[in-house]
Amino acid sequence: MSSLSAASVEASAAIEGAEQKKPLKPCCACPETKKARDACIIEKGEESCTDLIEAHKDCMRALGFKI
C-alpha cells in the first residue's frame, strides 16, 4: 500500500470516529428530503405535500430518529 493510500485510510477512520462520538442532530439529517419537503410546503401548502412529508419521516426513521 502506498503512503498516500495509507494516509487516506487513516483520515477516513479518524472521520468515522469523530462521527460516532457526535450524534447526528435532527436538523442536519436527511437534507435532500427536508429541502424538497420545505419548498413544497411553502409553495403549495402542507396538505398538498403529504408524499414528501412521509418520505422525510421515513428517512429520519431510517437514521434512528423516533418520529
PyMOL Python script that loads the backbone (N, CA, C, O; Angstrom):
from pymol import cmd

cmd.read_pdbstr("""\
ATOM      1  N   MET A   1       0.862  -1.179   0.000  1.00  0.00           N
ATOM      2  CA  MET A   1       0.000   0.000   0.000  1.00  0.00           C
ATOM      3  C   MET A   1       0.899   1.230   0.000  1.00  0.00           C
ATOM      4  O   MET A   1       1.880   1.296   0.742  1.00  0.00           O
ATOM      5  N   SER A   2       0.562   2.179  -0.821  1.00  0.00           N
ATOM      6  CA  SER A   2       1.366   3.392  -0.876  1.00  0.00           C
ATOM      7  C   SER A   2       1.094   4.250   0.349  1.00  0.00           C
ATOM      8  O   SER A   2       0.096   4.062   1.046  1.00  0.00           O
ATOM      9  N   SER A   3       1.994   5.194   0.603  1.00  0.00           N
ATOM     10  CA  SER A   3       1.798   6.059   1.768  1.00  0.00           C
ATOM     11  C   SER A   3       0.582   6.950   1.591  1.00  0.00           C
ATOM     12  O   SER A   3      -0.054   7.324   2.577  1.00  0.00           O
ATOM     13  N   LEU A   4       0.243   7.298   0.350  1.00  0.00           N
ATOM     14  CA  LEU A   4      -0.939   8.121   0.096  1.00  0.00           C
ATOM     15  C   LEU A   4      -2.202   7.343   0.453  1.00  0.00           C
ATOM     16  O   LEU A   4      -3.116   7.890   1.070  1.00  0.00           O
ATOM     17  N   SER A   5      -2.255   6.076   0.068  1.00  0.00           N
ATOM     18  CA  SER A   5      -3.420   5.248   0.385  1.00  0.00           C
ATOM     19  C   SER A   5      -3.536   5.034   1.883  1.00  0.00           C
ATOM     20  O   SER A   5      -4.639   5.073   2.428  1.00  0.00           O
ATOM     21  N   ALA A   6      -2.432   4.811   2.550  1.00  0.00           N
ATOM     22  CA  ALA A   6      -2.451   4.614   3.997  1.00  0.00           C
ATOM     23  C   ALA A   6      -2.949   5.865   4.702  1.00  0.00           C
ATOM     24  O   ALA A   6      -3.708   5.779   5.667  1.00  0.00           O
ATOM     25  N   ALA A   7      -2.524   7.019   4.224  1.00  0.00           N
ATOM     26  CA  ALA A   7      -2.969   8.274   4.827  1.00  0.00           C
ATOM     27  C   ALA A   7      -4.465   8.456   4.619  1.00  0.00           C
ATOM     28  O   ALA A   7      -5.160   8.939   5.513  1.00  0.00           O
ATOM     29  N   SER A   8      -4.962   8.079   3.459  1.00  0.00           N
ATOM     30  CA  SER A   8      -6.395   8.193   3.184  1.00  0.00           C
ATOM     31  C   SER A   8      -7.203   7.295   4.110  1.00  0.00           C
ATOM     32  O   SER A   8      -8.248   7.701   4.619  1.00  0.00           O
ATOM     33  N   VAL A   9      -6.720   6.079   4.329  1.00  0.00           N
ATOM     34  CA  VAL A   9      -7.410   5.138   5.207  1.00  0.00           C
ATOM     35  C   VAL A   9      -7.419   5.669   6.636  1.00  0.00           C
ATOM     36  O   VAL A   9      -8.444   5.605   7.316  1.00  0.00           O
ATOM     37  N   GLU A  10      -6.291   6.191   7.093  1.00  0.00           N
ATOM     38  CA  GLU A  10      -6.216   6.735   8.442  1.00  0.00           C
ATOM     39  C   GLU A  10      -7.116   7.950   8.600  1.00  0.00           C
ATOM     40  O   GLU A  10      -7.769   8.101   9.632  1.00  0.00           O
ATOM     41  N   ALA A  11      -7.162   8.814   7.602  1.00  0.00           N
ATOM     42  CA  ALA A  11      -8.008  10.003   7.672  1.00  0.00           C
ATOM     43  C   ALA A  11      -9.476   9.619   7.700  1.00  0.00           C
ATOM     44  O   ALA A  11     -10.248  10.195   8.467  1.00  0.00           O
ATOM     45  N   SER A  12      -9.878   8.650   6.873  1.00  0.00           N
ATOM     46  CA  SER A  12     -11.290   8.251   6.866  1.00  0.00           C
ATOM     47  C   SER A  12     -11.657   7.566   8.177  1.00  0.00           C
ATOM     48  O   SER A  12     -12.785   7.719   8.646  1.00  0.00           O
ATOM     49  N   ALA A  13     -10.746   6.819   8.778  1.00  0.00           N
ATOM     50  CA  ALA A  13     -11.014   6.187  10.066  1.00  0.00           C
ATOM     51  C   ALA A  13     -11.176   7.252  11.150  1.00  0.00           C
ATOM     52  O   ALA A  13     -12.020   7.111  12.034  1.00  0.00           O
ATOM     53  N   ALA A  14     -10.387   8.297  11.088  1.00  0.00           N
ATOM     54  CA  ALA A  14     -10.495   9.383  12.065  1.00  0.00           C
ATOM     55  C   ALA A  14     -11.820  10.117  11.913  1.00  0.00           C
ATOM     56  O   ALA A  14     -12.448  10.492  12.903  1.00  0.00           O
ATOM     57  N   ILE A  15     -12.238  10.317  10.676  1.00  0.00           N
ATOM     58  CA  ILE A  15     -13.520  10.985  10.428  1.00  0.00           C
ATOM     59  C   ILE A  15     -14.660  10.128  10.947  1.00  0.00           C
ATOM     60  O   ILE A  15     -15.576  10.647  11.585  1.00  0.00           O
ATOM     61  N   GLU A  16     -14.626   8.826  10.690  1.00  0.00           N
ATOM     62  CA  GLU A  16     -15.670   7.928  11.180  1.00  0.00           C
ATOM     63  C   GLU A  16     -15.721   7.943  12.699  1.00  0.00           C
ATOM     64  O   GLU A  16     -16.806   7.918  13.280  1.00  0.00           O
ATOM     65  N   GLY A  17     -14.568   7.983  13.349  1.00  0.00           N
ATOM     66  CA  GLY A  17     -14.520   8.029  14.803  1.00  0.00           C
ATOM     67  C   GLY A  17     -15.150   9.302  15.340  1.00  0.00           C
ATOM     68  O   GLY A  17     -15.853   9.269  16.350  1.00  0.00           O
ATOM     69  N   ALA A  18     -14.905  10.415  14.678  1.00  0.00           N
ATOM     70  CA  ALA A  18     -15.486  11.691  15.100  1.00  0.00           C
ATOM     71  C   ALA A  18     -16.995  11.670  14.922  1.00  0.00           C
ATOM     72  O   ALA A  18     -17.724  12.210  15.754  1.00  0.00           O
ATOM     73  N   GLU A  19     -17.471  11.053  13.845  1.00  0.00           N
ATOM     74  CA  GLU A  19     -18.908  10.980  13.605  1.00  0.00           C
ATOM     75  C   GLU A  19     -19.595  10.117  14.663  1.00  0.00           C
ATOM     76  O   GLU A  19     -20.722  10.407  15.064  1.00  0.00           O
ATOM     77  N   GLN A  20     -18.933   9.079  15.109  1.00  0.00           N
ATOM     78  CA  GLN A  20     -19.531   8.210  16.119  1.00  0.00           C
ATOM     79  C   GLN A  20     -19.637   8.923  17.462  1.00  0.00           C
ATOM     80  O   GLN A  20     -20.587   8.681  18.206  1.00  0.00           O
ATOM     81  N   LYS A  21     -18.708   9.775  17.782  1.00  0.00           N
ATOM     82  CA  LYS A  21     -18.735  10.499  19.049  1.00  0.00           C
ATOM     83  C   LYS A  21     -19.808  11.581  19.052  1.00  0.00           C
ATOM     84  O   LYS A  21     -20.396  11.872  20.093  1.00  0.00           O
ATOM     85  N   LYS A  22     -20.064  12.177  17.890  1.00  0.00           N
ATOM     86  CA  LYS A  22     -21.024  13.261  17.765  1.00  0.00           C
ATOM     87  C   LYS A  22     -22.300  12.725  17.140  1.00  0.00           C
ATOM     88  O   LYS A  22     -22.300  12.397  15.954  1.00  0.00           O
ATOM     89  N   PRO A  23     -23.382  12.625  17.888  1.00  0.00           N
ATOM     90  CA  PRO A  23     -24.616  12.105  17.294  1.00  0.00           C
ATOM     91  C   PRO A  23     -25.195  13.086  16.272  1.00  0.00           C
ATOM     92  O   PRO A  23     -25.046  14.302  16.393  1.00  0.00           O
ATOM     93  N   LEU A  24     -25.850  12.524  15.278  1.00  0.00           N
ATOM     94  CA  LEU A  24     -26.468  13.334  14.245  1.00  0.00           C
ATOM     95  C   LEU A  24     -27.668  14.065  14.815  1.00  0.00           C
ATOM     96  O   LEU A  24     -28.505  13.468  15.492  1.00  0.00           O
ATOM     97  N   LYS A  25     -27.748  15.345  14.542  1.00  0.00           N
ATOM     98  CA  LYS A  25     -28.863  16.153  15.031  1.00  0.00           C
ATOM     99  C   LYS A  25     -30.015  16.064  14.036  1.00  0.00           C
ATOM    100  O   LYS A  25     -29.775  15.962  12.833  1.00  0.00           O
ATOM    101  N   PRO A  26     -31.255  16.099  14.506  1.00  0.00           N
ATOM    102  CA  PRO A  26     -32.400  16.028  13.596  1.00  0.00           C
ATOM    103  C   PRO A  26     -32.398  17.131  12.534  1.00  0.00           C
ATOM    104  O   PRO A  26     -32.850  16.914  11.409  1.00  0.00           O
ATOM    105  N   CYS A  27     -31.898  18.294  12.888  1.00  0.00           N
ATOM    106  CA  CYS A  27     -31.897  19.406  11.927  1.00  0.00           C
ATOM    107  C   CYS A  27     -30.944  19.163  10.767  1.00  0.00           C
ATOM    108  O   CYS A  27     -31.095  19.767   9.705  1.00  0.00           O
ATOM    109  N   CYS A  28     -29.964  18.283  10.960  1.00  0.00           N
ATOM    110  CA  CYS A  28     -28.953  18.041   9.934  1.00  0.00           C
ATOM    111  C   CYS A  28     -29.178  16.736   9.174  1.00  0.00           C
ATOM    112  O   CYS A  28     -28.465  16.444   8.214  1.00  0.00           O
ATOM    113  N   ALA A  29     -30.158  15.959   9.597  1.00  0.00           N
ATOM    114  CA  ALA A  29     -30.420  14.668   8.965  1.00  0.00           C
ATOM    115  C   ALA A  29     -31.286  14.847   7.728  1.00  0.00           C
ATOM    116  O   ALA A  29     -32.153  15.719   7.688  1.00  0.00           O
ATOM    117  N   CYS A  30     -31.051  14.031   6.736  1.00  0.00           N
ATOM    118  CA  CYS A  30     -31.865  13.977   5.512  1.00  0.00           C
ATOM    119  C   CYS A  30     -32.047  15.340   4.836  1.00  0.00           C
ATOM    120  O   CYS A  30     -33.182  15.766   4.624  1.00  0.00           O
ATOM    121  N   PRO A  31     -30.974  16.018   4.499  1.00  0.00           N
ATOM    122  CA  PRO A  31     -31.120  17.352   3.916  1.00  0.00           C
ATOM    123  C   PRO A  31     -31.855  17.373   2.574  1.00  0.00           C
ATOM    124  O   PRO A  31     -32.530  18.352   2.255  1.00  0.00           O
ATOM    125  N   GLU A  32     -31.728  16.296   1.782  1.00  0.00           N
ATOM    126  CA  GLU A  32     -32.387  16.284   0.475  1.00  0.00           C
ATOM    127  C   GLU A  32     -33.900  16.252   0.624  1.00  0.00           C
ATOM    128  O   GLU A  32     -34.607  17.040  -0.005  1.00  0.00           O
ATOM    129  N   THR A  33     -34.400  15.337   1.461  1.00  0.00           N
ATOM    130  CA  THR A  33     -35.850  15.229   1.627  1.00  0.00           C
ATOM    131  C   THR A  33     -36.402  16.425   2.393  1.00  0.00           C
ATOM    132  O   THR A  33     -37.534  16.849   2.159  1.00  0.00           O
ATOM    133  N   LYS A  34     -35.610  16.965   3.300  1.00  0.00           N
ATOM    134  CA  LYS A  34     -36.052  18.133   4.071  1.00  0.00           C
ATOM    135  C   LYS A  34     -36.224  19.346   3.158  1.00  0.00           C
ATOM    136  O   LYS A  34     -37.213  20.071   3.261  1.00  0.00           O
ATOM    137  N   LYS A  35     -35.263  19.559   2.271  1.00  0.00           N
ATOM    138  CA  LYS A  35     -35.323  20.709   1.365  1.00  0.00           C
ATOM    139  C   LYS A  35     -36.534  20.608   0.437  1.00  0.00           C
ATOM    140  O   LYS A  35     -37.257  21.585   0.243  1.00  0.00           O
ATOM    141  N   ALA A  36     -36.749  19.429  -0.131  1.00  0.00           N
ATOM    142  CA  ALA A  36     -37.884  19.231  -1.032  1.00  0.00           C
ATOM    143  C   ALA A  36     -39.207  19.404  -0.291  1.00  0.00           C
ATOM    144  O   ALA A  36     -40.138  20.024  -0.804  1.00  0.00           O
ATOM    145  N   ARG A  37     -39.281  18.855   0.912  1.00  0.00           N
ATOM    146  CA  ARG A  37     -40.494  18.971   1.728  1.00  0.00           C
ATOM    147  C   ARG A  37     -40.791  20.426   2.071  1.00  0.00           C
ATOM    148  O   ARG A  37     -41.923  20.885   1.918  1.00  0.00           O
ATOM    149  N   ASP A  38     -39.788  21.144   2.530  1.00  0.00           N
ATOM    150  CA  ASP A  38     -39.978  22.544   2.925  1.00  0.00           C
ATOM    151  C   ASP A  38     -40.389  23.419   1.745  1.00  0.00           C
ATOM    152  O   ASP A  38     -41.270  24.268   1.877  1.00  0.00           O
ATOM    153  N   ALA A  39     -39.756  23.215   0.595  1.00  0.00           N
ATOM    154  CA  ALA A  39     -40.095  24.003  -0.590  1.00  0.00           C
ATOM    155  C   ALA A  39     -41.533  23.737  -1.017  1.00  0.00           C
ATOM    156  O   ALA A  39     -42.258  24.663  -1.381  1.00  0.00           O
ATOM    157  N   CYS A  40     -41.939  22.489  -0.973  1.00  0.00           N
ATOM    158  CA  CYS A  40     -43.308  22.136  -1.348  1.00  0.00           C
ATOM    159  C   CYS A  40     -44.320  22.775  -0.401  1.00  0.00           C
ATOM    160  O   CYS A  40     -45.327  23.326  -0.844  1.00  0.00           O
ATOM    161  N   ILE A  41     -44.053  22.700   0.887  1.00  0.00           N
ATOM    162  CA  ILE A  41     -44.984  23.267   1.873  1.00  0.00           C
ATOM    163  C   ILE A  41     -45.120  24.772   1.678  1.00  0.00           C
ATOM    164  O   ILE A  41     -46.223  25.311   1.773  1.00  0.00           O
ATOM    165  N   ILE A  42     -44.019  25.451   1.409  1.00  0.00           N
ATOM    166  CA  ILE A  42     -44.061  26.904   1.203  1.00  0.00           C
ATOM    167  C   ILE A  42     -44.860  27.250  -0.056  1.00  0.00           C
ATOM    168  O   ILE A  42     -45.660  28.186  -0.052  1.00  0.00           O
ATOM    169  N   GLU A  43     -44.638  26.489  -1.135  1.00  0.00           N
ATOM    170  CA  GLU A  43     -45.279  26.798  -2.413  1.00  0.00           C
ATOM    171  C   GLU A  43     -46.732  26.332  -2.495  1.00  0.00           C
ATOM    172  O   GLU A  43     -47.585  27.041  -3.030  1.00  0.00           O
ATOM    173  N   LYS A  44     -47.015  25.124  -1.957  1.00  0.00           N
ATOM    174  CA  LYS A  44     -48.327  24.517  -2.188  1.00  0.00           C
ATOM    175  C   LYS A  44     -49.171  24.315  -0.939  1.00  0.00           C
ATOM    176  O   LYS A  44     -50.377  24.087  -1.035  1.00  0.00           O
ATOM    177  N   GLY A  45     -48.555  24.394   0.217  1.00  0.00           N
ATOM    178  CA  GLY A  45     -49.277  24.133   1.453  1.00  0.00           C
ATOM    179  C   GLY A  45     -49.087  22.694   1.901  1.00  0.00           C
ATOM    180  O   GLY A  45     -48.857  21.799   1.088  1.00  0.00           O
ATOM    181  N   GLU A  46     -49.186  22.489   3.193  1.00  0.00           N
ATOM    182  CA  GLU A  46     -48.905  21.191   3.798  1.00  0.00           C
ATOM    183  C   GLU A  46     -49.789  20.069   3.246  1.00  0.00           C
ATOM    184  O   GLU A  46     -49.323  18.942   3.075  1.00  0.00           O
ATOM    185  N   GLU A  47     -51.053  20.370   2.970  1.00  0.00           N
ATOM    186  CA  GLU A  47     -51.999  19.352   2.516  1.00  0.00           C
ATOM    187  C   GLU A  47     -51.585  18.739   1.182  1.00  0.00           C
ATOM    188  O   GLU A  47     -51.901  17.581   0.912  1.00  0.00           O
ATOM    189  N   SER A  48     -50.890  19.493   0.353  1.00  0.00           N
ATOM    190  CA  SER A  48     -50.507  19.032  -0.978  1.00  0.00           C
ATOM    191  C   SER A  48     -49.168  18.292  -1.003  1.00  0.00           C
ATOM    192  O   SER A  48     -48.737  17.829  -2.058  1.00  0.00           O
ATOM    193  N   CYS A  49     -48.520  18.180   0.136  1.00  0.00           N
ATOM    194  CA  CYS A  49     -47.157  17.646   0.163  1.00  0.00           C
ATOM    195  C   CYS A  49     -47.016  16.399   1.039  1.00  0.00           C
ATOM    196  O   CYS A  49     -45.931  16.117   1.547  1.00  0.00           O
ATOM    197  N   THR A  50     -48.081  15.673   1.210  1.00  0.00           N
ATOM    198  CA  THR A  50     -48.036  14.532   2.133  1.00  0.00           C
ATOM    199  C   THR A  50     -47.000  13.490   1.719  1.00  0.00           C
ATOM    200  O   THR A  50     -46.371  12.881   2.584  1.00  0.00           O
ATOM    201  N   ASP A  51     -46.807  13.268   0.405  1.00  0.00           N
ATOM    202  CA  ASP A  51     -45.815  12.284  -0.045  1.00  0.00           C
ATOM    203  C   ASP A  51     -44.405  12.698   0.363  1.00  0.00           C
ATOM    204  O   ASP A  51     -43.624  11.868   0.828  1.00  0.00           O
ATOM    205  N   LEU A  52     -44.077  13.968   0.194  1.00  0.00           N
ATOM    206  CA  LEU A  52     -42.741  14.454   0.559  1.00  0.00           C
ATOM    207  C   LEU A  52     -42.548  14.464   2.076  1.00  0.00           C
ATOM    208  O   LEU A  52     -41.453  14.195   2.570  1.00  0.00           O
ATOM    209  N   ILE A  53     -43.605  14.772   2.801  1.00  0.00           N
ATOM    210  CA  ILE A  53     -43.535  14.763   4.266  1.00  0.00           C
ATOM    211  C   ILE A  53     -43.277  13.342   4.760  1.00  0.00           C
ATOM    212  O   ILE A  53     -42.446  13.126   5.642  1.00  0.00           O
ATOM    213  N   GLU A  54     -43.991  12.375   4.186  1.00  0.00           N
ATOM    214  CA  GLU A  54     -43.797  10.980   4.584  1.00  0.00           C
ATOM    215  C   GLU A  54     -42.417  10.470   4.183  1.00  0.00           C
ATOM    216  O   GLU A  54     -41.806   9.700   4.924  1.00  0.00           O
ATOM    217  N   ALA A  55     -41.918  10.889   3.019  1.00  0.00           N
ATOM    218  CA  ALA A  55     -40.576  10.489   2.592  1.00  0.00           C
ATOM    219  C   ALA A  55     -39.528  11.003   3.573  1.00  0.00           C
ATOM    220  O   ALA A  55     -38.574  10.293   3.892  1.00  0.00           O
ATOM    221  N   HIS A  56     -39.699  12.226   4.051  1.00  0.00           N
ATOM    222  CA  HIS A  56     -38.748  12.783   5.025  1.00  0.00           C
ATOM    223  C   HIS A  56     -38.844  12.032   6.356  1.00  0.00           C
ATOM    224  O   HIS A  56     -37.824  11.750   6.985  1.00  0.00           O
ATOM    225  N   LYS A  57     -40.046  11.716   6.775  1.00  0.00           N
ATOM    226  CA  LYS A  57     -40.212  10.943   8.012  1.00  0.00           C
ATOM    227  C   LYS A  57     -39.555   9.575   7.884  1.00  0.00           C
ATOM    228  O   LYS A  57     -38.901   9.112   8.819  1.00  0.00           O
ATOM    229  N   ASP A  58     -39.722   8.922   6.733  1.00  0.00           N
ATOM    230  CA  ASP A  58     -39.105   7.605   6.509  1.00  0.00           C
ATOM    231  C   ASP A  58     -37.587   7.699   6.580  1.00  0.00           C
ATOM    232  O   ASP A  58     -36.929   6.835   7.161  1.00  0.00           O
ATOM    233  N   CYS A  59     -37.034   8.755   5.984  1.00  0.00           N
ATOM    234  CA  CYS A  59     -35.588   8.965   6.015  1.00  0.00           C
ATOM    235  C   CYS A  59     -35.110   9.151   7.460  1.00  0.00           C
ATOM    236  O   CYS A  59     -34.104   8.569   7.865  1.00  0.00           O
ATOM    237  N   MET A  60     -35.827   9.954   8.221  1.00  0.00           N
ATOM    238  CA  MET A  60     -35.459  10.207   9.613  1.00  0.00           C
ATOM    239  C   MET A  60     -35.524   8.917  10.432  1.00  0.00           C
ATOM    240  O   MET A  60     -34.640   8.642  11.244  1.00  0.00           O
ATOM    241  N   ARG A  61     -36.580   8.131  10.210  1.00  0.00           N
ATOM    242  CA  ARG A  61     -36.713   6.850  10.936  1.00  0.00           C
ATOM    243  C   ARG A  61     -35.560   5.910  10.582  1.00  0.00           C
ATOM    244  O   ARG A  61     -35.039   5.204  11.445  1.00  0.00           O
ATOM    245  N   ALA A  62     -35.167   5.907   9.305  1.00  0.00           N
ATOM    246  CA  ALA A  62     -34.070   5.042   8.868  1.00  0.00           C
ATOM    247  C   ALA A  62     -32.755   5.392   9.560  1.00  0.00           C
ATOM    248  O   ALA A  62     -31.883   4.539   9.722  1.00  0.00           O
ATOM    249  N   LEU A  63     -32.623   6.646   9.961  1.00  0.00           N
ATOM    250  CA  LEU A  63     -31.417   7.076  10.675  1.00  0.00           C
ATOM    251  C   LEU A  63     -31.526   6.911  12.189  1.00  0.00           C
ATOM    252  O   LEU A  63     -30.603   7.254  12.928  1.00  0.00           O
ATOM    253  N   GLY A  64     -32.673   6.379  12.642  1.00  0.00           N
ATOM    254  CA  GLY A  64     -32.826   6.081  14.062  1.00  0.00           C
ATOM    255  C   GLY A  64     -33.611   7.092  14.855  1.00  0.00           C
ATOM    256  O   GLY A  64     -33.715   6.964  16.075  1.00  0.00           O
ATOM    257  N   PHE A  65     -34.170   8.096  14.203  1.00  0.00           N
ATOM    258  CA  PHE A  65     -34.976   9.078  14.932  1.00  0.00           C
ATOM    259  C   PHE A  65     -36.376   8.526  15.122  1.00  0.00           C
ATOM    260  O   PHE A  65     -36.921   7.870  14.234  1.00  0.00           O
ATOM    261  N   LYS A  66     -36.953   8.795  16.279  1.00  0.00           N
ATOM    262  CA  LYS A  66     -38.318   8.319  16.590  1.00  0.00           C
ATOM    263  C   LYS A  66     -39.297   9.411  16.223  1.00  0.00           C
ATOM    264  O   LYS A  66     -39.433  10.415  16.923  1.00  0.00           O
ATOM    265  N   ILE A  67     -39.982   9.190  15.099  1.00  0.00           N
ATOM    266  CA  ILE A  67     -40.914  10.190  14.591  1.00  0.00           C
ATOM    267  C   ILE A  67     -42.287   9.555  14.462  1.00  0.00           C
ATOM    268  O   ILE A  67     -43.238  10.219  14.048  1.00  0.00           O
TER     269      ILE A  67
END
""", "prot")
cmd.dss("prot")
cmd.show_as("cartoon", "prot")
cmd.util.cbc("prot")
cmd.orient("prot")
